Amino acid sequence: MSKPALTEKQTYWLNHIQQCEQQKLTAPVYCDQHDLKVSQFHSYKHELRRKGVIRTEPSSAAFAKATVTLPQKSVPRKQPPPVFSCSVVWGKFRLQMTMGSPLL
């Protein structure tokens, strides 16, 4: 099966989409560096996906690495219950959730 014919604009945007993916940049960062509109980037990416020119990204791309930290020592019964802490780091953002007694 041959690839569908692309217009000049579709070819232009396909090149930018591929460059963005090769450089492992987000669309806003790439578009800012190349003075492009993010809305057009996404619009053409969607259009090219519909035409079958580019494949849909695997859903695993949406996962972030999580780290779970548990207390190292056993806690005597008179002490407050152990604290459960879960940190999620995604790029420059960090979310920490804590259950148990307040941190001192």
For each residue, the residues with C-beta under 8 A, 3 or more apart:
1:
2:
3: 6 52 53
4: 51 52 53
5:
6: 3 10 11 14 51 53
7: 10 11
8: 11 12
9: 12 13 44
10: 6 7 13 14 44 47 48 51 53
11: 6 7 8 14 15
12: 8 9 15 16
13: 9 10 16 17 40 41 44 45 48
14: 6 10 11 17 18 44 48 53 54
15: 11 12 18 19
16: 12 13 19 20 30 34 36 41
17: 13 14 20 21 41 44 45 48 54
18: 14 15 21 22
19: 15 16 22 23 30
20: 16 17 23 25 27 30 41
21: 17 18 24
22: 18 19
23: 19 20 30
24: 21
25: 20 29 30 33
26: 29 30
27: 20 30 31 38 41 42 45
28: 31 32 38
29: 25 26 32 33
30: 16 19 20 23 25 26 27 33 34 36 41
31: 27 28 34 35 36 37 38 41
32: 28 29 35
33: 25 29 30
34: 16 30 31
35: 31 32
36: 16 30 31 40 41
37: 31 40 41
38: 27 28 31 41 42
39: 42 43
40: 13 36 37 43 44
41: 13 16 17 20 27 30 31 36 37 38 44 45
42: 27 38 39 45 46
43: 39 40 46 47
44: 9 10 13 14 17 40 41 47 48
45: 13 17 27 41 42 48 49 54
46: 42 43 49 50
47: 10 43 44 50 51
48: 10 13 14 17 44 45 51 53 54
49: 45 46 52 53 54 55 56
50: 46 47
51: 4 6 10 47 48
52: 3 4 49
53: 3 4 6 10 14 48 49
54: 14 17 45 48 49
55: 49
56: 49
57: 61
58: 61
59: 62
60: 63
61: 57 58
62: 59
63: 60
64: 88 89 90
65: 88 89
66: 86 87 88 89
67: 86 87 88 89
68: 84 85 86 87
69: 85 86 87
70: 82 84
71: 75 82 83
72:
73:
74:
75: 71 79 80 81 82
76: 79
77:
78:
79: 75 76
80: 75 100 101
81: 75 100 101
82: 70 71 75 100
83: 71 98 99 100 101 103
84: 68 70 98 99 100
85: 68 69 96 97 98 99
86: 66 67 68 69 96 97 98
87: 66 67 68 69 94 95 96 97
88: 64 65 66 67 94 95 96 97
89: 64 65 66 67 93 94 95
90: 64 93 94 95
91:
92:
93: 89 90
94: 87 88 89 90
95: 87 88 89 90
96: 85 86 87 88
97: 85 86 87 88
98: 83 84 85 86 103
99: 83 84 85
100: 80 81 82 83 84
101: 80 81 83
102:
103: 83 98
104:
